[in-house]
């Protein structure tokens, strides 16, 4: 049975008249087990979605087939699964069915049959990812017992064959229905477009640098999914009467703003989706605004909880104490400072790249320079390494940079996809 623990990092002291409380809450899960095999957790389901549009070409298509087959090998027997081929339409490649359940349980026979179906994939047609999501949602819904729902989506191009509104509608209809990890191959897909899908559906987005790496990436994604034995958990934040929850953000392992995804549990408690859990730790930044109290008074500012199957499994307390001692009230907790910088880093990278793409070199230089500075301050060496491929760094402490004249588009995309990945605070 999974075990959850929580820990709070904050400076609880507020100055006279102070109202805003910030805390980092670390939630840790251990003993999660295997997807679909925990008691009361329901069955697990996996759907592999492969772009088979004409732009994939022979090399990417062959690599994608091998990757999908590799992913099949890591789906645990007994797990429900299906394979979708997508171009300007979505096709159920496996199982072959005309009605009823659109998924089958994994065993040696179905694994072999699915691999054979994948081997027939060929590149042809356009791209309409909304239709892929719609079919995936319908397949999951065809098996009501599948509670833990995860998909892998691979694409190589832009969503040319449907309107942005059609894609948005498909994304909105899929929120809360399944999680999806998205991967792009090549440099002709739009990071922002795919990020919209992955963020809304509690997944990840990344660039696969070369076709040769595709099988390893798919294998790792499926192994991670199979290791998430807790099907779903909610982060809950209780705040006292009259208080305002300013924001709730996941800040590790990636930056994800959960504020707009809230669900009211009761008048004082809101819940935020976190998806499935394996053996892992995640950090959340919670900010609450209180009514100021008299110096010397203490108040519980928030209860931050994790709930599984509507039962609270761990709880952390965020506190506030008003003081006139400047040595106490002016301290910024190191964890709060670290993750505030990491969140700004993600914004600076994305804004800088957007400005560069729009031809606004001045803004691009300023924002990417700030990103270099923040990466140094927060110890994000991965971000620094990726930034060096896009800008020449004259002084990382001041953020003085120059845009490189010639940049490989893949390097820009790698920086963009990695922008939301954070580092844990050191020491």
Secondary structure by P-SEA (a helix, b strand, c coil): cbbbbbbbbccccccccccbbbbbbbbbbcccccccccccccbbbbbbbbbbcccccaaaaaaaaaaaaaaaaacccccccbbbbbcccccccccccccccccccccaaaaaaaaaaaaacccbbbbbaaaaaaaaaaaaaccccccbbbbbbbbccccccccaaaaaaaaaaacccbbbbbbbccccccaaaaaaaaaaacbbbbbcccccaaaaaaaaaaaaaaaccccbbbbbbbbccccccccccccccbbbbcccccccccccbbbbbbcccccbbbbbbbbbbccccccccccccbbbbccccccccbbbbbbbbbbccccccccccaaaaaaaaaaaaaaaaaaaaaaaaacaaaaaaaaaaaaaaaaaaacaaaaaaaaaacccccccccccccccccccaaaaaaaaaaccccccccc
